Amino acid sequence: MDGNGVKSMLLAVADAMDENRDMLCVLDGEIGDADHGIAMSGGFAGVREALDELEGTPTEVLNTAAKAFLNAVGASSGPLYATAFMRAGMAVKGKDKLGPADAAAMVAAMAEGIAHRGKAQQGDKTMLDAWAPAGAAAMEAEGSIAAILTAAAEAAEAGAQATADMEAKLGRAARLGARSLGHKDPGAASAAIMLRAMAAAV
């Protein structure tokens, strides 16, 4: 996969966020501000525009996506995903073509970036509850890039589903305490959507 392949993945994510915007807003409305779908769709609309005519290496594509997402999103997901894309770009720096091991390193780097920037831990009911298992699954998986990303997506989906049984400890949802139980975290849900779209694009 070259830079255009990474670009195609991110454009597929942009489409998926548009398709799931309303669902993510409904999820967020249960424990937050009801705007997560708008933030993610808007962020990737910025990414789509920034990548429109870009021809570059995987790292250049990811760095451009990072800046565009941050510029488009003022909510907490802005700096989190900007950091994730920058870390992914660093993980594959100097490479024009990516193989399965590079794809795994990219997903793991995104997870690490989100953990570092968000100061969250697994079990806090955040997007990290999808990204951390996704990163681990990507590093353990074998096979093609598609197989690596599919394993990551499946782990993220399971992690997102598990957040329904967690009490929120960070963010706006934390003020609800036990009332946050029974509701899936919207950030974890959008992470699973992102990884599934990436896998499908490949």
Backbone as a ProteinNet text record, in pm:
[ID]
protein_1_A
[PRIMARY]
MDGNGVKSMLLAVADAMDENRDMLCVLDGEIGDADHGIAMSGGFAGVREALDELEGTPTEVLNTAAKAFLNAVGASSGPLYATAFMRAGMAVKGKDKLGPADAAAMVAAMAEGIAHRGKAQQGDKTMLDAWAPAGAAAMEAEGSIAAILTAAAEAAEAGAQATADMEAKLGRAARLGARSLGHKDPGAASAAIMLRAMAAAV
[TERTIARY]
84.6	0	88.7	67.2	144.8	65.3	112.7	44.9	-98.5	-121.4	-258.1	-347.6	-288.8	-366	-408.3	-316.8	-350	-456.7	-441.6	-540.2	-678.4	-684.6	-812.1	-876	-794.1	-845	-910.6	-843	-894.8	-1020.1	-1026.7	-1147.3	-1264.5	-1235.3	-1339.6	-1390.4	-1299.3	-1339.9	-1429.6	-1394.3	-1476.2	-1618.3	-1631.7	-1764.5	-1839.6	-1768.9	-1832.3	-1879.7	-1803.2	-1844.2	-1966.8	-1975.2	-2096.2	-2216.8	-2198.4	-2308.6	-2355.1	-2263.2	-2295.4	-2307.8	-2306.2	-2308.8	-2428.3	-2546.8	-2666.4	-2667	-2625.6	-2620.3	-2523.2	-2408.1	-2308.9	-2359.7	-2436	-2493.9	-2597.9	-2675.7	-2774.1	-2703.3	-2597.9	-2519.2	-2463.9	-2408.3	-2348.3	-2454.5	-2575.3	-2683.1	-2723.2	-2693.7	-2730.2	-2639.6	-2512.8	-2419.9	-2335.5	-2358.5	-2273.8	-2349.1	-2283.2	-2338.9	-2416.3	-2424.7	-2496.8	-2432.7	-2302.2	-2237.4	-2119.8	-2097.5	-1979.3	-1983.3	-2100.2	-2111.6	-2079.6	-2123.5	-2095.7	-1945.6	-1881.6	-1737.6	-1658.3	-1692.3	-1617.7	-1642.5	-1766.7	-1797.5	-1729.5	-1733.6	-1670.1	-1519.4	-1461.4	-1317.3	-1269.7	-1341.4	-1300.8	-1340.3	-1436.3	-1463	-1340.9	-1279.6	-1155.9	-1043.1	-1036.1	-933.5	-955	-1080.2	-1111.9	-1066.5	-1096.3	-1059.3	-907	-839.1	-693.5	-622.5	-681.1	-617.9	-659	-750.3	-812.3	-711	-609.1	-512.8	-372.4	-363.8	-232.4	-180.5	-56.9	14.3	140	143.1	258	281.9	380.3	412.1	306.5	303.2	210.5	225.6	348	369.3	316.6	337.5	286.4	134.5	72.5	-73.6	-124.7	-63.4	-106.5	-82.7	29.6	57.2	-40.5	-75.1	-173.3	-309.8	-346.4	-473.3	-475.5	-362.8	-353.8	-383.4	-318.6	-336.6	-478.6	-531.1	-665.8	-770.5	-755.3	-853	-849.6	-729.7	-716.2	-776.4	-755.5	-810.3	-962.6	-1018.4	-1163.1	-1241.4	-1176.4	-1248.7	-1195.5	-1283.2	-1244	-1266.1	-1346.8	-1377.6	-1255.3	-1267	-1153.3	-1099.4	-1185.5	-1138.8	-1039.9	-1038.6	-946.3	-800.6	-751.3	-611.2	-581.9	-680.6	-657.6	-628	-710.9	-687.2	-572.4	-548.6	-431.1	-304.7	-299.5	-185.4	-176.5	-291.9	-293.8	-236.9	-279.6	-231.1	-83.6	-40.3	101.4	186.7	142	215.3	218	106.4	101.5	201	206.9	301.4	445.1	475.1	610.3	643.8	543.3	565.9	605.5	566.9	597.6	686.2	752.9	836.7	946.1	966.5	1071.3	1029.6	904.9	858.6	761	783.8	692.8	583.4	614.5	518.3	507.8	386.4	363.5	319.4	371.1	329.9	247	209.9	128.1	188.1	319.2	381.6	372.6	380.3	368.3	225.4	127.9	-12.3	-38	18.4	3.5	68.9	188.8	259.2	182.1	116.1	37.8	-80.3	-152.9	-267.7	-220.6	-114.3	-61.7	-15.2	46.8	93.3	-23.4	-131.7	-251.4	-305.8	-312.9	-361.2	-273	-141.3	-47.7	-58.2	-77.2	-91.8	-215.2	-324	-449.1	-435.1	-370	-349	-262	-156	-63.4	-131.8	-201.9	-262.8	-383.7	-462.1	-584.9	-567.6	-452.2	-425.7	-530.5	-588.1	-690.6	-629.4	-703.8	-666.7	-783.2	-754.2	-863.1	-955.2	-1085.4	-1184.5	-1241.2	-1185.5	-1237.1	-1359	-1399.1	-1513.1	-1482.5	-1378.6	-1340.2	-1307.2	-1268	-1229	-1110.9	-1032	-918.1	-962.4	-1084.2	-1133.7	-1157.3	-1162.3	-1164.5	-1025.2	-950.8	-820.5	-714.5	-711.9	-609.2	-618.5	-736.4	-743.6	-719.1	-755.1	-729.9	-580.4	-505.9	-361.4	-296.5	-341.4	-286.6	-319.6	-443.3	-485.7	-408.6	-384.2	-310	-168.9	-105.4	32	39.5	-69.7	-70.8	-117.4	-189.6	-248.7	-142.4	-176.9	-88.4	-165.8	-90.6	-156.1	-142.4	-240.5	-238.9	-270.6	-254.5	-293.1	-441.3	-522.8	-666.3	-694	-620.6	-639.2	-598.7	-489.4	-443.4	-549.3	-599.5	-697.2	-831.5	-867.4	-992.4	-984.2	-870.6	-851	-859.7	-800	-805.9	-948.6	-1022.2	-1160.9	-1249	-1229.5	-1309.8	-1281.1	-1154.5	-1118.8	-1177.2	-1175.6	-1231.8	-1382.7	-1449.3	-1594.5	-1629.7	-1553.8	-1576.7	-1547.6	-1440.8	-1406.8	-1512.4	-1564.4	-1669.1	-1795.3	-1831.2	-1950.3	-1933.9	-1812.4	-1786.2	-1800.7	-1790.3	-1802	-1941.8	-2039.3	-2175.7	-2182.2	-2089.2	-2087	-1990.6	-1937.6	-1841.9	-1904.9	-1852.7	-1891.9	-1788.4	-1835.9	-1745	-1662.8	-1532.7	-1443.1	-1377.8	-1392.1	-1333.1	-1435.4	-1414	-1499.7	-1633.7	-1719.1	-1850.4	-1936	-1920.5	-2001.5	-1970.7	-1850.9	-1810.5	-1902.1	-1962.7	-2049.6	-2177	-2208.3	-2328.1	-2306.9	-2179.4	-2151.4	-2215.5	-2286.9	-2347.7	-2452.6	-2505.3	-2606	-2547.1	-2414.1	-2352.3	-2350.8	-2379.8	-2386.1	-2499.7	-2476.9	-2579.2	-2571.7	-2479.5	-2466.1	-2326.5	-2321.8	-2193.1	-2125.1	-1994.7	-1921.2	-1916.9	-1958	-1959.3	-1820.6	-1720.1	-1584.3	-1531.6	-1564.1	-1524.4	-1600.7	-1728.3	-1809	-1753.1	-1714	-1660.9	-1523.6	-1446.1	-1317.5	-1337.4	-1437.6	-1466.5	-1512.8	-1592.5	-1638.9	-1519.3	-1426.4	-1308.2	-1224.9	-1197.3	-1113.1	-1183.1	-1312.8	-1386	-1382.1	-1394.4	-1387.7	-1248.8	-1145.8	-1008.7	-988.2	-1036.7	-1022.9	-1098.1	-1219.1	-1300.6	-1236.4	-1172.6	-1109	-992.5	-920.2	-806.6	-855.6
-119.1	0	124.9	213.4	336.5	453.2	574	690.7	703.2	667.4	673.3	570.1	458.4	357.7	406.9	474.7	533.7	641.8	720	824.2	762.9	654.6	586.8	536.4	485.9	440.3	554.7	670.1	783.5	841.5	837.9	885	790.4	661.5	564.8	591	629.6	665.4	788.8	885.9	1007.2	972	882.3	838.8	768.4	683	608	701.6	807.1	901.7	981.5	1012.4	1078.3	987.2	860.5	763.3	738.3	746	713.3	836.5	954.3	1078.1	1083.6	1058.4	1069.7	965.1	843.1	737.9	773.8	829.3	867.2	983.5	1073	1183.6	1132	1033.5	973	905.6	828.8	764.8	869.4	976.6	1081.6	1154.8	1163.2	1230.7	1159.5	1030.5	953.3	984.9	1022.5	1047.7	1173.6	1246.2	1363.4	1477.8	1544.3	1664.8	1639.9	1515.8	1478.9	1536.7	1563.8	1623.4	1541.4	1421.3	1345.6	1311.7	1275.8	1245.2	1365.2	1482.2	1606.3	1634	1614.1	1638.7	1544.6	1416.3	1319.9	1338.8	1364.1	1388.4	1515.8	1620	1746	1734.6	1660.5	1641	1571.1	1467.6	1394.4	1464.8	1556	1641.7	1730.1	1778.1	1855.4	1771.8	1647.4	1555.3	1531.6	1507.7	1482.9	1600.3	1720	1839.9	1855.4	1830.6	1847.5	1744.2	1626	1518.5	1518.5	1604.4	1602.1	1586.8	1669.2	1666.6	1626.5	1576.2	1539.9	1409.8	1412.2	1291.5	1285.1	1194.1	1190.5	1053.8	1045.6	920.6	892.9	771.3	744.3	843.4	876.8	970.8	1109.2	1154.8	1286.3	1289.7	1181.5	1173	1177.3	1101.4	1095.3	1228	1292.3	1421.5	1528.9	1524	1618.3	1595	1468.3	1434.1	1484.4	1470.8	1515.6	1665	1744	1889.1	1928.8	1863	1896	1861.9	1747.4	1707.5	1804.2	1840.5	1931.9	2067.7	2115.3	2245	2243.5	2126	2116.4	2087.4	2031.1	1985.4	2054	2126.4	2192.2	2105.2	1999.2	1910.6	1827.1	1749.7	1671.4	1573.3	1526.7	1430	1492.4	1625.6	1692.6	1663.3	1703	1674	1524.8	1446.1	1302	1236.3	1265.8	1204.7	1270.6	1396.9	1461	1390.7	1365	1292.7	1151.5	1086.2	948.9	942.7	1034.2	1033.4	1071.6	1164.2	1200.3	1081.3	1009.7	891.4	782.9	767.3	669.1	706.1	835.5	883	857	877.3	850.5	701.6	616.8	472	418.4	490.3	441.9	541.7	627.5	731.9	670.6	733.5	689.3	576.5	532.4	421	469.9	426.6	459.8	354.5	232.6	122	54.8	24.4	-38.2	-182.4	-268.6	-408	-434.3	-559.8	-594.3	-547.8	-564.7	-523.1	-372	-298.2	-152.2	-111.8	-182.4	-153.1	-177.9	-287	-317.6	-209.6	-167.2	-63	67.8	94.7	217	218.5	108.4	99.4	107.3	35.3	37.9	177.5	248.6	384.8	479.8	460.3	543.2	521	395.4	362.9	425.1	415.6	472.2	624.1	686.4	831.3	879	807	842.2	823.3	714.6	690	799.4	837.1	938.5	1074.7	1113.5	1246.9	1256.1	1148.4	1152.5	1121.1	1067.1	1030.2	934.5	854.4	758.6	620.9	535.8	395.8	310.3	187.1	97.2	80	82.9	72.7	207.1	316.8	451.1	488.3	400.8	423.6	539.4	522.1	620.3	547.7	623.7	563.1	467.8	485.9	397.4	254.2	234.9	99.4	25	97.9	35.1	33	143.5	154.3	63.7	50.7	-32.8	-178.5	-240.8	-379	-388.9	-284	-284.4	-285.2	-202.4	-198.2	-331.2	-392.2	-521.7	-629.8	-628.2	-729.2	-714.5	-590.4	-566.2	-623.2	-604.8	-652.8	-804.8	-866.4	-1012.7	-1084	-1011.9	-1074.8	-1107.1	-1200.6	-1240.1	-1234.9	-1228.5	-1229.2	-1097.1	-1067.7	-948.6	-822.1	-707.5	-581.4	-585.1	-636.8	-646.5	-732.4	-843	-931.5	-861.4	-785.3	-710.7	-609.2	-532.6	-427.6	-486.7	-600.6	-666.4	-714.7	-771.7	-815.4	-696.3	-584.9	-464.4	-413.7	-415.4	-367.7	-454.7	-585	-676	-654.3	-632.4	-606.5	-473.5	-375.2	-244.2	-253.5	-330.4	-346.4	-414.8	-517.4	-584.7	-489.7	-411.4	-315.2	-207.4	-159.8	-57.2	-111.2	-234.7	-295.5	-310.7	-342.8	-363.3	-234.8	-118.4	6.9	27.5	-42.9	-30.8	-77.8	-165.6	-218.5	-142.5	-30.1	48.5	177.7	223.3	354.3	456.2	564.5	665.3	732.2	747	808.2	935.2	961.3	1080.3	1150	1278.8	1352.7	1389.3	1442.1	1489.4	1377.4	1256.9	1144.4	1106.8	1142.9	1103.7	1163.7	1277.8	1341.2	1261.5	1167.4	1085.2	969.6	935.6	824.8	696.3	629.5	500.5	510.6	629.9	646.7	631.7	630.9	608.4	460.9	373.7	230.5	200.9	103.1	65.2	141.3	235.4	316.3	297.5	266.5	250.8	387.2	389.8	514.6	553	675.4	714.8	721.8	761	766.1	628	530.3	392.6	340.3	379.4	337.1	392.6	519.8	579.6	521.6	482.5	417.5	286.3	209.6	82.2	104.5	206.3	241	277.9	355.1	397.5	278.1	186.7	72.1	-22.5	-38.9	-123.3	-63.3	68.3	135.6	122.4	132.7	116.5	-24.6	-123.8	-263	-286.8	-233.1	-252	-184.4	-70.8	2.5	-76.6	-147.1	-227.2	-352.9
0	0	0	-98.9	-104.9	-45.7	-68.8	-14	-62.5	-188.4	-241	-174.2	-135.7	-63.4	73.6	142.8	273.5	255.9	151.3	121	97.8	21.1	-5	124	215.5	344.7	420.8	423.9	499.6	434.3	303.1	234.1	261.8	274.7	311.2	452	541.7	678	674.8	591	580	537.3	440.2	396.1	509.4	582.2	691.5	803.1	830.6	934.3	891.2	763.4	713.2	729.3	694.6	700.8	844.4	939.4	1078.9	1168.7	1108.8	1188.2	1283.6	1231.9	1316	1427.7	1396.1	1497.8	1608.7	1572	1672.6	1757.8	1698.2	1775.5	1875	1833.9	1925.2	2041.6	2011.7	2117.8	2213.9	2158.8	2240.7	2321.1	2267.6	2338.5	2466.5	2474.1	2593.1	2711.9	2683.1	2794.3	2774.5	2664.9	2637.8	2572.9	2477.5	2416.2	2287.3	2244.9	2122.8	1996.6	2002.1	1885.2	1832	1883.9	1842.5	1693.9	1643.9	1501.7	1415.3	1458.8	1385.3	1385.5	1501.3	1512.3	1422.1	1423.7	1344.3	1194.8	1157.8	1017.4	968.5	1051.5	1014.9	1007.2	1100.3	1100.2	974.5	935	815.8	687	694.8	578.8	554.4	662.5	650.8	594.6	638.7	587.5	438.5	399.5	258.5	171	217.1	140.4	131	243.1	245.6	157.9	147.6	69.9	-76.5	-113.7	-246.1	-359.3	-362.3	-472.6	-426.4	-305	-251.6	-312.1	-357.4	-400	-313.1	-219.5	-129.5	-72	14.1	82.8	189.9	243.3	353.6	468.6	504.9	615.2	580.9	459.6	419.3	421.2	379	381.2	525	613.3	753	824.9	797.6	860.5	812.5	684.9	631	694.7	712.4	777.5	921.5	990.8	1130.1	1141.5	1058.1	1063.9	1024.6	922	875.6	980.6	1045.2	1147	1264.6	1306.9	1420	1388	1266.4	1226.3	1217.9	1188.3	1168.3	1295.5	1395.8	1515.4	1641.3	1707.6	1832	1953.9	1937.5	2050	2086.2	2192.7	2243	2139.9	2050.2	1950.6	1852.8	1839.2	1748.6	1779.1	1896.6	1929.3	1945.1	1984.4	2000.4	1866.2	1766.5	1636.6	1561.1	1585.5	1525.7	1575.6	1705.6	1762.6	1706.9	1693	1640.8	1499.1	1414.4	1276	1267.4	1352.7	1353.8	1397.5	1500	1546.9	1438.8	1368.8	1260.2	1150.7	1120.9	1020.2	1060.6	1188.6	1238.4	1229.9	1251.9	1253.1	1115.8	1009.6	874.4	798.2	873.6	812.3	724.2	607.7	516.7	424.5	433.7	350.7	244	121.8	11.9	-2.7	37.7	28.9	165.1	203.8	334.1	317.4	404.2	408.3	533.5	558.6	675.6	808.1	826.5	952.3	972	861.3	869.4	907.1	851.7	884.8	1033.2	1083.6	1225.7	1311.3	1271	1345.9	1343.2	1231.7	1217.5	1315.9	1322.7	1414.5	1559.7	1591.3	1727.8	1766.4	1670.9	1697.9	1721.6	1647.9	1669.7	1810.7	1851.4	1985.5	2093	2072.6	2170.1	2175.3	2060.3	2055.8	2129.6	2111.3	2179.8	2330.7	2371.2	2513.8	2575.4	2505.3	2555.8	2565.4	2461.2	2458.5	2551.4	2558.3	2636.5	2783.7	2821.1	2961.5	3015.9	2927.7	2970.6	2990.1	3056	3071.6	3024.9	2988	2952.3	3072.4	3044.9	3151	3192.1	3137.2	3169.3	3086	2993.1	2903.1	2807.9	2728.9	2628	2497.7	2396.9	2269.4	2284.9	2392	2414.2	2437.6	2486.1	2508.3	2377.3	2266.8	2134.6	2073.2	2087.9	2023.2	2085.9	2217.7	2281.8	2236.9	2242	2192.4	2042.4	1968.4	1823.9	1795.8	1868.7	1851.1	1884.9	1994.5	2035.4	1933.1	1883.4	1786	1655.2	1615.1	1490.6	1500.5	1613.7	1631.6	1640.5	1683.3	1698.2	1571.4	1485.5	1366.9	1262.2	1176.6	1067.3	936.3	826	695.4	623.4	539.8	456.1	535.9	470.5	534.3	569.5	478.3	504.8	627.8	642.4	757.9	887.1	881.7	999.4	1042.4	945.5	977.4	1018.9	960.9	1000.7	1145	1183.2	1322.2	1416.7	1376.3	1458.6	1470.7	1359.8	1360.7	1450	1441.7	1525.3	1673.3	1706.6	1846.2	1892.7	1803.9	1838.5	1860.2	1775.5	1789	1920.8	1957.7	2086.1	2202.3	2188.8	2293.1	2308.3	2196.3	2200.9	2266.9	2231.6	2291	2442.6	2485.5	2628.9	2709.8	2643.5	2719.1	2776.7	2723.7	2778.3	2923.1	2961.1	3097.6	3188.4	3138.9	3216.8	3267.3	3379.2	3432.4	3385.4	3327.5	3272.1	3382.5	3355.1	3453.6	3401	3270.9	3211.1	3122.8	3098	3006.6	3067.2	2981.1	3025.8	3083.7	3029.2	3075.8	3220.3	3268.9	3404.8	3510.9	3480.7	3580	3604.3	3512.6	3527.7	3624.3	3649.2	3739.9	3691.9	3780.4	3748.9	3638.9	3617.3	3512	3371.9	3362.3	3231.1	3194.6	3290.2	3262.4	3165	3077.7	2981.4	2850.4	2841.4	2720.4	2660.9	2532.5	2463.9	2448.4	2467.3	2450.3	2302.5	2267.7	2126.6	2063.7	2141.5	2088	2053.4	2136.2	2107	1984.9	1975.2	1860.5	1730.3	1730.3	1607.3	1572.4	1673.7	1648	1575	1617.6	1551.7	1407.9	1387.4	1251.8	1164.3	1221	1147.2	1102.7	1193.5	1161.7	1064.1	1076.1	983.2	841.8	833.7	702.7	641.5	724	676.4	621.1	693.8	649.2	518.8	509.9	389.8	268.7	290.6	180	121.2	207.4	161.8	90.8
[MASK]
++++++++++++++++++++++++++++++++++++++++++++++++++++++++++++++++++++++++++++++++++++++++++++++++++++++++++++++++++++++++++++++++++++++++++++++++++++++++++++++++++++++++++++++++++++++++++++++++++++++++++

